[in-house]
Amino acid sequence: MYRCEYCEGTVQPLTLKREAFKHRDGFVILEDVTIGVCDTCGNRYYCADISSCGSCCCNWSETLSKN
């Protein structure tokens, strides 16, 4: 747990069945993922592994759309 960068809340781990977030020109949908959520303002935090996975998925889909 750590402090939220936007308010005085605490970021708590939360495991979700499905989470979608905007990345570049589209959306990434993750299943069975643990993210951080502020218990006061609700801001969501994604670990570096999730962020890089989203980038990898987007690069892969861009490659497919070019072929």
N, C-alpha and C positions, 0 to 999 in steps of 0.2 A: 504494500500500500504506500501511496505517496500523495503529496498535495497536488490539487488541480492548479494548473497555471492560469486559470481564468477567474477562480473564486477561492474561497477559504475551505472548500470541500475536500474530501478524501477520495482518491480514485480506488475503486474496489474492482476485483476481478469478477467477470460475469461470463459464463459460458452460454452461447446462443446456438440454437439449431441452425439459424440462417441469418447472415448479416450481409447487407449490401452497402457499398460505398462508391462514390464517384471517383473515377481515376482517369485522367486525361479526357478523352472525348466520349467515354462510356462509363459503364458500371462494372464492378467486380462483385460477385456473389460468393461468399464463403459459407461452408456448412460445418457445424460442430466446431466452432472456434471460440477461444477465450480472448476477450478484449477487456480493457479497463474502462469503467464508467464512473464519472464523478457522482457521488451520492447527493450533491447539492444542486448543481446546474445541469447534470446529465451529459456533459461533454464526453465524447468517446475518444479513447486512445488505442492505437494499434501498435503492436511491437514491430520492430524492424523486419522480422521474418515475414510477417503478414504483408507489410508494405512492399518488400522486394518480391514477394510472390505475386502481388497484384501487378507489378511492373513486368514480371516475367510472363504472366498470362496475357497482358495487353500486347507485349511484343510478339508473342506467339500468334495471337489472333490477327495482328497487323500483317504478319508474314503470310498467313493463310489467305487473307483478303487480296493480297497482291498477286497470288497465283491463280 
